[in-house]
Amino acid sequence: MIRSGRRCLALLLALAIPTFASAASSPLRDIAIAEDRRAIADLEPFLKNADPAIRQRATLAVGRIQDTTRVALLLPLLSDPVGTVREEAIFALGQVGHRSARESLEVRLAAKDHNERQLAIEALGKIGDRASTPKIAAQLSAPTPALRGEAAIALWRLADSTALGPLLARRSDADSSVRWRVLYALEKIVAPDQVVLPVALSMDDRAWLVRAYGVRTLGRQKSPRATAYILQVFADAEPAVVVNAIRAIQFSGDSSSSAVMSALLRTMTHHDAYVRVTAATALGDRFAWVKADSATKVRARTALRTGLLDRDAATRGACARALLITEGVAALGDVRPMLADSSLYARIAVLQTLPRLPAAEAAPLLRERLAPPAHLFERMTAIEGLGTLHSKADLPALRAALADTSALYAASAASGLAEAGDSASVRELARSYAAHVRDADADARIAIRDALRALAGRAYADSVERANPVPTPAATDYPIDFEKPPAERGVILHTSRGDIEWVFQAAEAPQTVRNFVTLAARGYFSGTVFHRVVPNFVIQDGDPTGTGSGGPGYTIRCEYNRLRYSPGMVGMALSGKDTGGSQWFINHSPQHHLDGRYTIFARVTRGMEVAGKIVQGDRILSVEILK
């Protein structure tokens, strides 16, 4: 899940439909409206239209709706006389993901058209039926790198150990794009005796992606035999590879070597902030289960205390977290000053970790952050943390917070009460849900409802939800045009680190692009913070609250498309289908597990080096729209 907050399925895009009631009808417009309404019955006639462009667009709409009971609508289109329609049908069946389409899709593996063949491989991987493994594995010998690489990604999805032999045989493919995908697929097959040595031999590959995905696979093997190879990768010149090597050590669970701790400590002084924060996080996690010698522990404590002064806020926060985890109350003397850190996210890291301490020490520090001038995110973290402590003395404060004017704060209190198991708060939770049902953003409503489900059962919570339906206004100020894609070419993000320019994918995601442009023109993104940065994965922005739970007051439909998450693609952040709003992300590296699951609406054309330097807390200064 890309979103750090929760989103509801109230889809306000549909609210704009009445404003088009008098507009002249056209098939493409009608299809777009039917897609937005999720009205498959209205799409059926278009699937048989004489115009292949109409059939293709209707097929895409059915695939986006993802109704597993309507596979039969798509199967005849696999034999359509027009290739573009066949391609869309194959993609749609993969999006629907129902096993009843497996045999029909397997037939397309013999297609002469390589686009159809590649889409069929992808679709079979998404369906996840291992009966397809032998036929997909055979595609590892296909004539083009695109087909061979697609087969490897599909085998990653299938995670079938019977594909081990064919994958290992393709490990030395002439094309690096195939090699890294093969190593990526191998991480799902835990067979250290067969996997560790062949993958280790790839660690001197000239392509950094091969080394990065190879070291991940070594870690996933959970074998002490792999540890020595992983540690060698800590000296790699590419920071993203080192990040993956550190995570591989975390995956591996190897707690026997002081060499591991020494390697982690060396990376604490790495020139790249992404490496340092990953190392500090790993030190905190490993100390919970590593019995290091006393000298190593002293070195680790020294490194973490030094890290509290790191220039990167996320690293400071990770060091504070690690110290609290490893030393408990004894670390408070060093960590307490972090509660006054200049970075909100460093402070949050401490507040999120305090509930690991005894309530007598943690609760007073959390109580200090319950009221302004503490930032909303601090207040949210503190109130939920008090619930996690199961402190009966704080239950009245949590219940009172349900009536707070901030829906997000009330939602955090609800989550805290659920953590505390406070069934006595059910009535107040129901009242809070009713009071906040008209609030702009959906995350709070969902959090309160989930707390009700935890404390009173699903039936009661759902009855409260039905009794307090989300209001449906007559229209929204969000401009929808179901006929034409937006005219804007792209944007330049002026950030505190430099400029990032991207071009829109308006043909593939017109409403998502229009939504972003509308918000940007309003100045919505000016001053927002990159609240989520995951090294060698994504940077994420678009939340005006900086909490990961904020949005524009409505949600938009997902516009799944055939674009792939190669580095620099811009996607909509979600916490479930059709829950996008304003949060978006740029991925650092290929992330094909996101393909067809998160709307891609833009592609970075300049400034990826800037995106690779963005750290948590950096800001967007302004957004320049390119016409």
matplotlib code that plots the C-alpha trace (Angstrom):
import matplotlib.pyplot as plt

x = [0.0, 1.5, -0.7, 0.2, -3.3, -6.6, -9.1, -12.8, -14.5, -16.8, -16.2, -17.0, -16.1, -19.5, -21.1, -20.1, -22.1, -25.4, -23.7, -23.3, -26.9, -27.5, -24.3, -24.3, -23.8, -20.9, -19.8, -16.5, -18.1, -20.8, -18.2, -16.2, -19.4, -20.4, -16.9, -17.1, -20.4, -19.1, -22.1, -20.9, -24.4, -24.1, -20.8, -21.9, -23.3, -20.1, -18.1, -19.8, -19.6, -18.5, -15.8, -12.7, -11.8, -15.1, -14.6, -11.1, -12.2, -15.1, -12.8, -10.4, -13.4, -14.5, -11.0, -10.8, -14.0, -12.5, -15.7, -14.8, -18.3, -18.0, -15.0, -17.3, -17.8, -14.1, -13.2, -14.8, -12.7, -9.5, -10.5, -11.3, -10.1, -8.3, -5.1, -5.5, -8.8, -7.3, -4.5, -6.9, -8.9, -5.8, -4.8, -8.3, -8.4, -5.2, -6.7, -9.8, -7.5, -9.9, -8.6, -11.4, -9.5, -6.3, -6.7, -7.9, -4.9, -2.5, -3.5, -2.3, 1.2, 1.6, 0.5, 2.7, 2.2, 4.7, 2.6, -0.2, 2.2, 3.8, 0.4, -0.7, 2.4, 1.7, -2.0, -1.3, 1.1, -1.5, -4.1, -1.7, -2.7, 0.5, -0.9, 0.5, 4.0, 5.5, 4.1, 5.4, 8.8, 9.1, 8.8, 12.2, 13.6, 11.5, 13.3, 13.1, 14.3, 10.8, 9.2, 11.9, 11.8, 8.0, 8.1, 10.5, 8.1, 5.2, 7.1, 7.9, 4.1, 3.5, 6.3, 6.4, 9.5, 9.1, 10.4, 13.7, 15.6, 14.5, 15.2, 18.7, 19.4, 18.5, 20.5, 23.3, 21.0, 22.8, 20.3, 20.7, 16.9, 16.3, 19.0, 17.7, 14.2, 15.3, 17.1, 14.0, 11.9, 14.3, 13.7, 10.3, 11.9, 13.7, 16.2, 19.6, 21.6, 20.6, 20.3, 22.9, 26.1, 24.6, 23.2, 26.4, 28.2, 26.0, 27.2, 30.0, 27.5, 28.1, 24.4, 23.5, 19.9, 21.3, 23.4, 20.5, 17.9, 20.5, 21.4, 17.7, 17.4, 20.4, 18.7, 15.4, 17.2, 17.6, 20.8, 24.1, 25.9, 24.6, 25.8, 29.4, 28.3, 25.8, 28.5, 30.7, 28.0, 28.1, 31.1, 29.2, 29.6, 25.8, 23.9, 20.7, 22.6, 23.9, 20.4, 19.3, 22.2, 21.3, 17.7, 19.0, 20.7, 17.4, 15.7, 18.3, 17.9, 21.5, 22.4, 25.6, 28.3, 29.8, 30.9, 27.3, 27.2, 30.5, 29.3, 26.1, 28.1, 30.4, 27.4, 26.2, 28.8, 28.0, 27.8, 24.3, 21.4, 19.3, 22.1, 22.4, 18.7, 18.4, 21.4, 20.0, 16.7, 18.4, 20.4, 17.3, 15.6, 18.6, 19.3, 16.0, 17.4, 21.2, 23.4, 26.5, 29.6, 30.0, 32.5, 30.3, 27.3, 29.4, 30.3, 26.7, 25.5, 28.1, 27.2, 23.5, 24.1, 26.3, 23.5, 21.1, 23.0, 22.9, 22.0, 19.2, 16.1, 14.9, 18.3, 18.1, 14.6, 15.8, 18.7, 16.4, 14.1, 16.9, 18.2, 14.8, 14.3, 17.7, 18.2, 14.7, 14.3, 18.1, 18.1, 15.6, 18.4, 19.8, 16.6, 14.3, 15.9, 14.7, 11.2, 12.3, 14.0, 13.4, 12.0, 8.4, 9.3, 12.2, 9.9, 7.3, 9.8, 10.4, 6.7, 5.9, 8.5, 7.7, 4.9, 7.6, 8.6, 6.8, 3.7, 5.1, 7.9, 6.1, 2.7, 3.8, 5.8, 2.9, 0.4, 2.6, 1.8, -2.0, -2.8, -1.6, 0.9, 2.0, 1.6, -1.5, 0.6, 2.3, -1.1, -2.4, 0.6, 0.5, -3.2, -3.0, 0.2, -1.6, -4.1, -1.3, 0.0, -3.3, -3.3, -6.7, -5.9, -5.8, -9.1, -11.2, -8.8, -9.1, -12.9, -13.0, -10.8, -13.5, -15.4, -12.4, -13.0, -10.1, -11.4, -7.9, -7.3, -10.6, -9.7, -6.4, -8.2, -10.5, -7.6, -6.1, -9.3, -9.4, -5.8, -6.7, -9.7, -12.1, -15.5, -17.1, -16.3, -18.6, -21.4, -19.0, -17.3, -20.7, -21.5, -18.0, -18.6, -21.9, -20.3, -17.5, -19.4, -19.6, -15.9, -14.0, -11.6, -12.5, -9.6, -11.1, -14.4, -12.8, -10.5, -13.5, -15.5, -12.6, -12.4, -16.1, -15.6, -12.8, -14.7, -18.4, -18.2, -18.6, -22.4, -22.8, -20.1, -21.7, -25.1, -23.7, -22.2, -25.5, -27.4, -24.9, -24.4, -21.8, -23.7, -23.9, -23.8, -25.4, -22.1, -18.4, -16.1, -13.8, -13.8, -14.5, -14.4, -15.4, -14.7, -11.2, -7.9, -6.4, -4.3, -1.6, 1.8, 3.3, 4.7, 7.9, 8.1, 10.2, 11.4, 13.8, 16.3, 15.9, 13.6, 11.8, 10.0, 7.5, 5.2, 1.6, 0.3, -3.0, -4.2, -3.8, -5.1, -7.1, -9.1, -6.1, -4.1, -7.0, -7.3, -3.6, -3.6, -6.7, -5.1, -1.8, -3.4, -5.1, -1.7, -2.6, 0.8, 2.8, 4.5, 3.5, 6.1, 7.6, 6.1, 7.1, 10.5, 11.5, 15.1, 15.3, 11.5, 9.5, 9.2, 5.7, 3.9, 0.5, -0.8, -1.4, -1.5, 1.9, 0.4, 0.0, -3.8, -4.8, -6.3, -8.4, -11.8, -12.8, -11.5, -11.0, -11.3, -8.3, -7.4, -5.4, -3.3, -0.6, 2.2, 4.9, 6.6, 10.1, 12.2, 10.7, 7.1, 4.5, 1.7, -1.3, -1.0, -3.8, -4.8, -7.3, -8.9, -10.4, -9.0, -6.7, -7.1, -4.0, -1.1, 1.3, 4.7, 7.7, 9.5, 13.3, 13.7, 11.6, 8.6, 6.6, 4.6, 2.7, 1.9, -1.8, -2.5, -1.7, -2.6, 0.4, -0.3, 3.1, 6.7, 9.8, 11.8, 14.3, 15.5, 15.6, 18.9, 16.9, 14.3, 17.1, 18.2, 14.8, 14.6, 11.7, 10.7, 11.8, 9.2, 7.6, 8.0, 5.7, 4.3, 4.7, 2.2, 3.5, 1.0]
y = [0.0, 3.4, 5.6, 5.9, 7.0, 5.3, 6.4, 5.7, 4.5, 7.6, 8.6, 12.2, 12.2, 10.7, 13.8, 15.9, 13.7, 15.7, 18.9, 17.1, 16.0, 18.4, 17.8, 16.1, 12.4, 10.6, 6.9, 7.7, 10.2, 7.7, 5.0, 7.3, 8.1, 4.4, 3.6, 6.3, 5.0, 1.4, 0.6, -2.5, -3.1, 0.3, -0.8, -4.1, -2.6, -0.8, -4.0, -5.0, -1.6, -1.6, 1.0, -0.7, 2.4, 2.2, -1.5, -0.9, 2.0, 0.0, -3.0, -0.8, 0.4, -3.1, -4.0, -1.0, -1.9, -5.4, -7.3, -10.9, -12.0, -10.4, -12.4, -13.8, -10.3, -10.0, -13.5, -13.0, -10.0, -12.1, -13.1, -9.6, -8.9, -5.7, -6.2, -3.1, -4.5, -7.9, -6.3, -4.3, -7.5, -9.3, -6.4, -6.2, -9.9, -9.5, -6.6, -8.6, -11.4, -14.3, -17.8, -18.7, -16.7, -18.7, -21.2, -18.5, -16.3, -19.2, -19.5, -16.0, -17.0, -18.4, -15.1, -13.8, -10.3, -9.7, -7.0, -9.5, -12.1, -9.8, -8.7, -12.3, -13.2, -10.2, -11.1, -14.7, -13.6, -11.3, -14.1, -16.1, -19.6, -21.8, -24.1, -21.5, -21.8, -24.2, -22.2, -18.9, -20.4, -21.4, -17.7, -17.2, -18.4, -16.0, -14.1, -10.6, -9.2, -7.7, -11.1, -12.8, -10.0, -10.1, -13.8, -13.3, -10.7, -13.1, -15.8, -13.4, -13.1, -16.8, -17.6, -21.2, -23.2, -25.4, -22.4, -22.4, -24.3, -22.1, -18.9, -20.0, -20.9, -17.4, -15.6, -14.7, -13.4, -11.0, -8.2, -6.6, -5.8, -9.5, -10.4, -8.1, -9.4, -13.0, -12.2, -10.4, -13.5, -15.7, -13.9, -15.6, -19.1, -19.9, -22.6, -21.5, -24.5, -23.8, -20.0, -18.4, -19.2, -18.4, -15.2, -14.2, -14.6, -11.7, -9.3, -8.0, -7.3, -3.9, -3.0, -1.7, -2.9, -6.5, -6.1, -4.4, -7.1, -9.8, -8.8, -8.6, -12.2, -13.3, -11.8, -13.5, -16.9, -16.5, -18.4, -17.8, -18.8, -15.7, -13.3, -13.0, -12.2, -9.6, -7.9, -7.5, -5.5, -2.9, -1.4, -0.9, 2.5, 2.8, 3.9, 2.1, -1.2, -0.5, 0.3, -3.1, -4.8, -3.4, -4.5, -7.9, -8.3, -7.5, -10.1, -12.8, -12.9, -13.8, -12.9, -14.9, -12.5, -9.4, -8.6, -7.8, -5.2, -3.8, -3.4, -1.6, 0.7, 1.7, 2.7, 5.0, 7.5, 7.0, 10.1, 9.2, 10.0, 7.1, 4.7, 6.2, 6.2, 2.6, 1.6, 3.3, 1.6, -1.8, -1.2, -0.6, -3.7, -6.0, -4.9, -6.5, -9.9, -9.7, -10.7, -8.6, -8.6, -5.7, -3.8, -3.9, -2.7, 0.3, 1.1, 0.9, 3.1, 5.7, 5.6, 6.0, 8.9, 10.6, 10.0, 12.1, 15.1, 13.9, 16.6, 14.3, 14.4, 10.9, 9.6, 11.5, 10.0, 6.5, 6.8, 8.0, 5.1, 2.6, 3.9, 3.7, 0.2, -1.0, 0.8, 1.7, 4.2, 4.5, 6.3, 9.0, 11.3, 11.3, 11.1, 13.5, 16.6, 15.2, 16.1, 19.7, 18.9, 21.3, 18.5, 17.4, 13.9, 13.5, 14.3, 11.9, 9.1, 9.6, 9.9, 6.7, 4.8, 6.0, 3.4, 0.8, 2.2, 1.6, 3.8, 5.6, 7.1, 7.3, 8.6, 12.0, 12.8, 11.9, 13.9, 17.0, 16.7, 16.5, 20.1, 23.0, 24.4, 20.8, 20.0, 18.0, 15.0, 15.1, 15.3, 12.4, 10.3, 11.1, 10.3, 7.0, 6.2, 6.6, 4.0, 1.7, 2.0, 0.7, 3.3, 3.4, 6.9, 8.2, 6.7, 9.8, 12.0, 9.6, 9.5, 13.3, 13.6, 11.9, 15.2, 17.2, 19.6, 17.9, 14.8, 13.3, 13.9, 12.3, 9.4, 8.9, 8.8, 6.2, 4.1, 4.5, 3.4, 0.3, -0.5, -0.1, -2.4, 0.2, -1.2, 1.4, 4.0, 2.5, 5.0, 7.9, 6.4, 6.1, 9.8, 10.8, 8.9, 10.8, 14.1, 13.7, 12.1, 15.4, 16.2, 16.6, 13.7, 10.1, 8.8, 9.8, 8.2, 4.9, 5.0, 5.6, 2.9, 0.4, 1.2, 0.4, -2.8, -3.8, -3.0, -3.7, -6.0, -5.5, -5.7, -2.8, -0.7, -1.2, -0.3, 3.0, 3.6, 3.0, 5.2, 8.1, 8.0, 10.2, 13.3, 13.5, 17.1, 18.0, 18.6, 19.2, 22.0, 19.3, 19.9, 16.7, 16.5, 13.0, 14.0, 15.5, 14.9, 17.9, 20.2, 20.9, 19.3, 18.8, 20.7, 21.8, 21.2, 23.8, 22.0, 22.9, 20.6, 21.7, 21.4, 18.2, 18.3, 15.8, 15.3, 14.2, 10.9, 12.6, 10.0, 7.2, 9.0, 12.2, 12.7, 12.1, 14.7, 17.1, 16.7, 17.4, 20.4, 21.9, 21.5, 22.9, 25.9, 26.6, 26.6, 23.5, 21.9, 25.0, 24.5, 20.8, 18.4, 15.2, 13.4, 9.9, 8.9, 5.2, 4.9, 3.2, 3.0, 6.3, 9.9, 11.0, 14.4, 16.0, 15.9, 19.4, 18.1, 16.4, 13.4, 11.0, 11.0, 14.3, 15.0, 17.5, 16.5, 14.0, 10.9, 10.0, 6.9, 4.8, 5.0, 1.8, 1.7, -0.2, 2.1, 0.4, 1.6, 2.2, 4.8, 8.3, 7.3, 9.4, 7.5, 8.3, 7.2, 4.9, 2.8, 0.8, 1.0, 4.4, 6.2, 8.7, 12.4, 14.6, 12.4, 11.2, 9.5, 9.2, 5.9, 5.7, 2.3, -0.2, -1.3, -3.7, -5.0, -1.7, -2.1, -2.0, -1.3, 2.4, 5.0, 6.3, 9.8, 11.4, 10.7, 12.6, 14.0, 16.2, 16.2, 12.5, 13.4, 15.8, 13.2, 10.9, 13.6, 14.4, 13.5, 13.5, 17.1, 18.7, 20.9, 21.9, 25.6, 26.0, 24.1, 25.6, 24.3, 23.8, 24.5]
z = [0.0, -1.0, 1.1, 4.7, 5.6, 5.0, 2.4, 1.8, -1.3, -1.6, -5.2, -5.8, -9.4, -10.1, -8.6, -11.6, -14.0, -13.7, -15.0, -18.3, -18.7, -21.5, -23.3, -26.7, -26.5, -28.0, -27.6, -26.0, -23.6, -22.7, -22.1, -19.8, -17.8, -17.6, -16.4, -13.8, -12.6, -12.7, -14.9, -16.8, -18.3, -20.0, -21.5, -23.0, -26.3, -26.9, -26.8, -30.0, -31.7, -35.4, -34.6, -33.1, -31.2, -29.4, -28.6, -27.4, -25.0, -23.7, -23.0, -21.1, -19.0, -18.2, -17.1, -14.9, -13.1, -12.4, -11.9, -11.7, -12.7, -16.1, -17.6, -20.2, -21.7, -22.4, -23.7, -27.2, -27.7, -27.6, -31.2, -32.3, -35.9, -34.7, -32.8, -30.5, -29.3, -28.6, -26.7, -24.6, -23.9, -22.7, -20.4, -19.1, -18.2, -16.3, -14.4, -13.5, -12.4, -12.5, -13.1, -15.5, -18.1, -17.8, -20.6, -23.1, -22.2, -22.5, -26.2, -26.7, -25.7, -29.2, -30.8, -33.6, -32.3, -29.6, -27.9, -27.4, -26.2, -23.7, -22.4, -22.1, -20.0, -17.7, -17.4, -16.5, -13.8, -12.4, -12.4, -10.2, -11.3, -11.0, -13.6, -16.1, -14.7, -17.3, -20.2, -18.8, -17.9, -21.6, -22.5, -20.8, -24.1, -26.2, -28.9, -27.4, -24.1, -23.5, -23.6, -21.5, -18.9, -18.8, -18.2, -15.2, -13.7, -14.1, -12.4, -9.6, -9.2, -9.3, -6.8, -8.0, -7.1, -10.2, -12.2, -10.4, -13.1, -16.0, -14.0, -13.1, -16.7, -17.8, -15.0, -17.5, -20.2, -22.6, -21.7, -18.3, -18.2, -18.3, -15.8, -13.1, -13.6, -13.3, -10.0, -8.8, -9.6, -7.7, -4.5, -4.2, -4.3, -1.1, -2.1, -0.8, -1.9, -5.5, -5.4, -3.3, -5.3, -8.8, -7.6, -5.7, -9.0, -10.3, -7.7, -10.0, -12.9, -14.5, -14.3, -10.9, -11.1, -11.4, -8.3, -6.4, -7.1, -6.7, -3.2, -2.3, -3.4, -1.3, 1.7, 1.0, 1.1, 4.8, 4.8, 6.7, 3.5, 1.8, 4.5, 3.4, -0.1, 1.1, 3.2, 0.2, -1.5, 1.3, -0.5, -3.8, -5.4, -6.1, -3.0, -4.1, -4.1, -0.6, 0.6, -0.8, 0.9, 4.3, 3.8, 2.7, 6.0, 7.7, 5.6, 6.2, 10.0, 10.4, 13.9, 14.3, 13.0, 14.6, 11.0, 10.2, 13.0, 11.9, 8.4, 9.5, 11.7, 8.8, 6.7, 9.4, 8.1, 4.4, 2.2, 1.1, 3.4, 2.1, 3.1, 6.6, 7.4, 6.2, 8.3, 11.4, 10.9, 10.6, 13.7, 15.7, 14.3, 14.7, 18.3, 19.3, 18.4, 18.0, 20.9, 20.0, 22.1, 24.5, 22.4, 19.4, 21.5, 22.7, 19.1, 18.1, 20.9, 20.0, 16.3, 17.1, 19.5, 16.9, 14.4, 16.6, 15.2, 11.5, 9.0, 7.7, 9.8, 8.9, 10.0, 13.3, 13.9, 13.0, 15.4, 18.2, 17.5, 17.5, 20.9, 22.5, 21.2, 22.4, 25.6, 26.7, 29.5, 29.7, 26.3, 27.3, 28.4, 24.9, 23.0, 24.9, 23.3, 19.9, 20.9, 20.2, 16.9, 14.1, 11.9, 12.5, 11.2, 13.6, 16.4, 15.1, 15.0, 18.8, 19.6, 17.6, 19.6, 23.1, 23.6, 23.6, 27.0, 30.3, 30.6, 33.6, 31.5, 28.1, 29.0, 30.4, 27.3, 25.1, 27.1, 26.5, 22.8, 22.9, 22.5, 20.3, 19.6, 18.9, 15.2, 14.3, 13.3, 16.8, 18.4, 16.4, 17.2, 20.9, 21.3, 19.5, 21.4, 24.7, 23.6, 22.7, 26.3, 27.6, 30.3, 32.0, 33.4, 29.8, 28.5, 29.4, 27.4, 24.4, 24.6, 24.9, 21.8, 19.7, 19.8, 18.6, 15.7, 13.8, 12.2, 11.9, 15.6, 16.5, 14.2, 15.9, 19.3, 17.9, 16.8, 20.3, 21.9, 19.7, 20.7, 24.3, 23.8, 25.3, 24.5, 26.8, 24.2, 21.5, 21.9, 21.7, 18.7, 17.0, 17.8, 16.5, 13.2, 12.8, 13.6, 11.1, 8.3, 6.5, 6.9, 3.6, 3.8, 4.2, 6.2, 9.5, 8.8, 7.9, 11.0, 13.3, 11.6, 11.9, 15.6, 15.9, 14.1, 16.4, 19.6, 18.7, 15.7, 12.0, 11.9, 14.4, 12.8, 9.3, 10.7, 12.0, 8.6, 6.9, 9.3, 8.5, 4.7, 3.2, 1.9, -1.9, -3.1, -6.4, -8.1, -7.3, -8.3, -9.8, -13.6, -15.5, -19.3, -20.5, -24.1, -24.4, -22.6, -20.8, -22.9, -20.3, -21.3, -17.9, -14.9, -13.3, -9.5, -7.9, -4.7, -1.9, -3.6, -7.2, -10.1, -11.2, -14.6, -15.8, -18.8, -18.3, -19.7, -20.5, -23.0, -20.5, -17.4, -18.4, -15.2, -13.0, -14.9, -14.9, -11.1, -10.6, -12.8, -11.1, -7.7, -8.9, -10.5, -7.1, -5.4, -3.5, -3.7, -2.9, 0.5, 0.8, 2.3, 1.0, 4.0, 2.8, 1.4, 1.1, -0.2, -3.6, -3.7, -3.7, -2.7, -1.9, -1.6, -2.0, 1.5, 2.9, 6.5, 6.2, 8.0, 5.1, 5.7, 4.2, 0.8, -1.2, 0.1, -2.5, -4.1, -7.8, -9.8, -10.7, -14.3, -14.7, -17.9, -19.6, -18.6, -16.5, -13.3, -14.6, -12.8, -12.8, -13.4, -11.3, -9.8, -7.6, -4.0, -2.7, 0.2, -1.9, -5.3, -6.3, -3.2, -4.9, -4.2, -4.1, -2.9, -5.6, -5.8, -8.0, -8.0, -7.8, -9.4, -11.3, -9.3, -11.5, -8.7, -8.9, -12.6, -13.2, -9.5, -9.2, -11.8, -13.7, -14.9, -15.6, -16.3, -15.1, -18.0, -16.1, -12.5, -11.5, -9.8, -7.7, -6.9, -5.7, -3.2, -1.8, 1.9, 4.3, 5.1, 1.8, 0.3, -3.0, -3.3, -6.3, -9.3, -12.8, -15.3, -18.8, -21.6]

ax = plt.figure().add_subplot(projection="3d")
ax.plot(x, y, z, "-o")
ax.set_aspect("equal")
plt.show()
